[in-house]
Amino acid sequence: MILQIKVKLHSNNPRLEKIANNKYLAYLKSPPEKGKANLELIKLLSKEFSIPPKKIRIKTLLSQNKVVEILA
């Protein structure tokens, strides 16, 4: 499954909101340095979809518009 996720940083309330089919808006608390925001996104997706973090791949690491692959 491929997801498109727009990331909003410096949020006080980290959460994931569905916008459309396979499109989400992720509010993250972590800063965009040293991969901290990407790790937080992986943890958030892992919790939301009840899958292990190792099954989540972020294809666009340096952009706020993420393409994420969830492996079966």
Backbone bond lengths (Angstrom), bond angles and torsions (degrees), N, CA, C in turn:
res aa  C-N    CA-C-N  psi(-1)  N-CA   C-N-CA  omega(-1)  CA-C   N-CA-C  phi
1 M - - - 1.451 - - 1.531 107.70 -
2 I 1.315 116.29 135.07 1.463 123.16 178.30 1.532 108.46 -109.23
3 L 1.333 115.86 130.89 1.463 121.71 178.23 1.524 109.74 -118.54
4 Q 1.319 116.07 144.69 1.461 121.92 171.03 1.523 106.50 -107.70
5 I 1.335 115.53 124.97 1.464 120.23 -174.52 1.517 109.90 -131.03
6 K 1.329 116.01 124.81 1.467 121.31 172.50 1.520 106.90 -93.75
7 V 1.318 116.09 128.02 1.463 121.63 -175.40 1.526 110.40 -102.70
8 K 1.320 115.55 129.59 1.465 123.26 172.45 1.524 106.79 -111.44
9 L 1.318 116.94 124.51 1.461 121.74 -174.78 1.526 112.54 -97.38
10 H 1.316 115.87 167.82 1.471 125.29 176.56 1.530 112.20 60.75
11 S 1.320 116.67 38.67 1.459 121.44 177.98 1.525 109.78 -88.30
12 N 1.313 116.97 142.69 1.462 121.07 176.24 1.523 111.78 -79.92
13 N 1.339 116.58 -18.54 1.458 121.85 -176.92 1.531 109.29 -127.18
14 P 1.346 118.49 86.23 1.466 120.34 -179.55 1.530 110.98 -61.06
15 R 1.338 115.75 131.37 1.463 120.18 -178.54 1.526 109.98 -163.90
16 L 1.312 115.26 169.24 1.450 122.72 178.59 1.522 107.84 -125.12
17 E 1.339 117.04 126.82 1.464 121.46 179.65 1.518 109.45 -119.31
18 K 1.325 116.07 132.89 1.462 120.87 177.59 1.521 108.69 -82.73
19 I 1.341 116.28 128.22 1.460 122.02 179.59 1.522 109.87 -98.98
20 A 1.321 115.83 -45.66 1.464 122.94 -179.96 1.521 107.07 -153.45
21 N 1.318 116.10 -175.66 1.460 120.42 178.82 1.529 110.05 -60.20
22 N 1.325 117.42 116.94 1.473 124.94 -179.91 1.531 113.84 64.87
23 K 1.329 118.43 18.01 1.466 122.52 175.29 1.524 108.49 -123.48
24 Y 1.333 114.78 130.37 1.462 120.56 -175.39 1.521 110.75 -134.86
25 L 1.319 114.42 161.43 1.456 123.18 172.03 1.528 106.00 -120.08
26 A 1.338 116.41 122.41 1.466 121.15 -178.49 1.523 109.34 -111.35
27 Y 1.316 115.97 125.72 1.458 122.38 175.11 1.523 106.89 -101.10
28 L 1.336 116.75 118.41 1.456 121.83 -176.23 1.520 111.03 -118.88
29 K 1.314 115.79 149.48 1.459 121.73 -179.61 1.529 111.85 -89.78
30 S 1.328 116.92 -32.23 1.468 122.40 -173.47 1.522 112.65 -69.08
31 P 1.332 116.74 150.25 1.472 120.75 175.88 1.532 110.44 -77.13
32 P 1.325 116.99 157.95 1.467 120.22 -178.90 1.525 112.41 -83.95
33 E 1.302 117.16 55.10 1.463 120.19 -179.60 1.522 110.08 -132.46
34 K 1.319 115.25 139.15 1.471 123.46 178.41 1.521 112.34 55.18
35 G 1.333 117.76 31.77 1.459 121.65 175.24 1.515 115.58 75.39
36 K 1.342 117.65 9.81 1.467 120.46 -177.09 1.528 112.00 -62.99
37 A 1.325 117.42 -43.05 1.465 120.57 -179.46 1.531 110.53 -67.26
38 N 1.328 117.31 -38.84 1.465 120.13 178.34 1.528 111.08 -64.21
39 L 1.322 117.42 -40.74 1.468 120.57 177.11 1.526 111.38 -64.05
40 E 1.325 116.06 -40.63 1.469 119.23 177.84 1.527 110.46 -64.15
41 L 1.334 116.81 -39.76 1.467 120.60 178.13 1.529 110.61 -62.60
42 I 1.317 117.62 -43.00 1.467 120.90 178.71 1.527 110.38 -61.63
43 K 1.322 117.71 -43.34 1.469 121.15 178.85 1.526 111.29 -63.86
44 L 1.331 116.37 -40.97 1.461 121.22 179.41 1.530 110.95 -64.24
45 L 1.328 117.02 -44.82 1.464 121.12 178.67 1.526 111.03 -66.22
46 S 1.318 116.83 -38.85 1.460 121.46 178.83 1.526 110.68 -60.21
47 K 1.315 115.94 -43.54 1.465 120.85 179.15 1.534 111.02 -69.12
48 E 1.324 116.88 -43.97 1.469 121.83 -177.06 1.530 112.25 -63.47
49 F 1.332 116.49 -42.03 1.463 120.81 -175.50 1.532 112.86 -100.80
50 S 1.325 117.74 2.48 1.469 123.43 178.78 1.528 112.24 53.19
51 I 1.336 114.95 51.65 1.458 120.97 178.09 1.526 108.56 -131.31
52 P 1.334 117.74 156.94 1.467 118.96 178.13 1.523 111.77 -69.13
53 P 1.317 118.06 145.54 1.472 121.57 -178.71 1.524 113.97 -57.89
54 K 1.327 117.86 -28.64 1.468 119.82 -178.54 1.528 112.79 -69.15
55 K 1.331 118.06 -9.88 1.465 121.49 177.92 1.524 112.34 -94.79
56 I 1.330 117.22 9.03 1.465 122.23 -179.17 1.520 108.96 -114.03
57 R 1.328 116.40 127.32 1.466 122.41 179.24 1.529 109.05 -123.64
58 I 1.328 116.42 125.55 1.462 121.45 175.07 1.520 107.43 -95.05
59 K 1.337 116.26 122.16 1.465 120.26 -176.34 1.523 112.58 -90.10
60 T 1.307 118.30 -24.55 1.471 121.92 -179.74 1.526 107.99 -117.89
61 L 1.312 116.42 88.37 1.465 121.30 -172.17 1.521 114.15 -72.78
62 L 1.330 118.62 -32.05 1.467 120.91 -171.70 1.526 114.22 -102.55
63 S 1.306 117.90 8.26 1.460 121.73 -177.30 1.527 110.06 -112.46
64 Q 1.330 116.30 153.71 1.465 119.59 173.71 1.524 111.03 -79.49
65 N 1.321 117.39 -15.99 1.460 122.23 173.99 1.526 107.28 -97.62
66 K 1.314 115.84 100.07 1.462 122.16 -173.20 1.523 111.24 -93.24
67 V 1.310 115.30 143.64 1.453 122.78 167.32 1.522 104.86 -111.55
68 V 1.326 115.55 118.99 1.460 121.17 -174.38 1.523 108.80 -119.94
69 E 1.326 115.42 133.92 1.460 121.07 176.71 1.521 108.48 -108.25
70 I 1.332 115.17 129.66 1.458 121.13 175.02 1.525 106.60 -105.97
71 L 1.332 115.63 116.64 1.460 121.45 -176.18 1.522 110.62 -81.56
72 A 1.314 115.33 145.44 1.473 120.60 179.97 1.510 111.72 -82.35
